[in-house]
Amino acid sequence: MWREEDASKEDALKGLEKGEDVSGMGTSIILFHGEMHSLNLLGTEIWKLCDGKTFDEIVSELEDSFDVEKEVLERDVNSFVANLKGLGLVYEE
């Protein structure tokens, strides 16, 4: 089960507009096997795209939303997805 926190997402988006570091702000939670995992804005957007899309498709979609170099985004997406896999939250077919 997961839930996106609309008010927290708005706060994170406002912070981004001001150039603030919002990486520590949780914008959604995932409940899995009795554990709660908080995701920041980028993590939430990656999570929403983990629905059969390839790595390149995820990065491509995120490039339009986040003002960051492609190499940095690729590294962040790769690291985050690896963490999700390690937790058993996503898998590759």
SVG drawing of the C-alpha trace seen along z (x, -y; Angstrom):
<svg xmlns="http://www.w3.org/2000/svg" viewBox="-3 -31 30 43">
<polyline fill="none" stroke="black" stroke-width="0.4" points="0.0,0.0 1.3,-3.5 -0.1,-7.0 1.1,-10.3 0.9,-13.2 -0.5,-16.1 0.4,-18.9 3.9,-17.6 4.3,-17.4 3.1,-21.1 5.7,-22.2 8.4,-20.3 7.5,-21.8 7.4,-25.3 10.9,-24.6 12.2,-23.6 11.0,-26.8 12.9,-28.7 16.0,-26.6 15.9,-24.9 17.2,-21.4 14.0,-19.3 15.7,-15.9 14.8,-15.2 11.1,-16.0 8.8,-13.0 6.1,-13.3 4.7,-9.7 4.8,-6.6 4.8,-3.0 3.6,-0.4 5.2,3.0 5.4,6.1 4.7,4.0 7.3,1.4 6.8,-2.2 9.1,-3.8 9.0,-7.5 9.9,-8.7 11.0,-12.2 9.8,-14.1 12.1,-12.4 11.6,-9.0 7.8,-9.4 8.0,-10.3 10.3,-7.3 8.0,-5.0 5.0,-6.1 6.9,-5.3 7.9,-1.8 5.0,-0.3 6.7,1.6 8.7,-1.2 12.4,-0.7 15.2,-2.6 15.7,-4.9 11.9,-5.6 11.9,-6.6 14.9,-8.9 13.4,-10.4 10.1,-11.2 11.8,-12.7 14.1,-14.9 11.2,-17.1 10.3,-17.6 13.6,-18.0 16.3,-20.6 19.4,-18.3 22.1,-16.9 21.1,-13.7 24.1,-11.8 23.1,-12.9 19.5,-11.8 20.5,-8.5 22.7,-7.8 19.9,-8.8 17.3,-6.7 19.7,-3.7 20.5,-4.0 16.9,-4.5 15.6,-1.6 18.4,0.6 17.2,-0.3 13.6,0.6 14.7,3.9 16.7,4.6 13.6,4.0 11.5,6.3 9.3,3.4 10.0,3.7 11.5,6.4 12.6,6.8 11.0,9.3"/>
</svg>
